[in-house]
Amino acid sequence: MTLAYVPIFPFTARHNVYPEIDPEVQYAAGTHKGKVVLITGASRGIGEDLAVTYAKAGASLVLASRTQKALDEVKAKILRQVPSADVLVVPTDVVDLAQVEAAVKAGLNRFGKFDVVIANAGKADAFDKSISEKDPLAWWNIVEVNIRGVYNIAHFTLPYLSKAGGYFLVTGSMGGLVRMTNGSPYTLSKEAAHVFVEYVALEYPNVKTFAIHPGTVDTEMTREAGVVGEDSVQLASATYLYLTAGKADWLSGRFLFVNWDMVELQRDWKDKILGGDALVSRMVIPA
């Protein structure tokens, strides 16, 4: 199926990197030089591109994913492009609390801090079985990865991010905003992850936090879910980099699409969003 961008706001819909968020500007300025960035789900797709992008911007990296071989390949790719990059790879299943704690400790032992944490690991499969038809363990595993995995990494890193005045980003999904037949484990777990970001903002006011729909990118996970991608993976990476460079801290605690033009969003909608406390989850009661 094609999961196309929904034009929630009446402004330019972006599907590729545009000048205002061009990462080359961040690279030249070294905006993340001296910063430490932890990325889960870093061995493929969006996570892999995020890792390369942050390395080019000068960050030191802690990359977590389940497979050592895949992480080693990403590290090698980074070092070919950024020979001076400092990259630590730690095989980690985000659902396993002990493994997440070990990954965080390894990062602290190596770098002493965290400035940006991106909870990017996620799971989906084909939307082809109803609640009663789907294997219960398979159903629950999707939920666990998408929300417990986010909680686990937040649990161990938020105190350090608060101390650093850092950023906690969650790769969310437009799917968390809608109801899709046979998609219950994915959509409800993504919605929960979006709400979790609101709690991070509430409980850790010194941490800037965003839930982000990364576009509909052609990745292994979207193919497994039967979704056709139309957005570039670089759009997601450039937007994350833009946000963690302090360009839109006013959006902290809210959900956003990388497809939204960030300049137009701030110019035309900032006052309305803040004034109406928009882009958060709530029950709508008819007047």
Summary of the structure (lengths in Angstrom):
residues: 287
radius of gyration: 17.9
end to end distance: 35.5
largest distance: 59.5
contacts: 975
relative contact order: 0.17
helix: 49%
strand: 14%
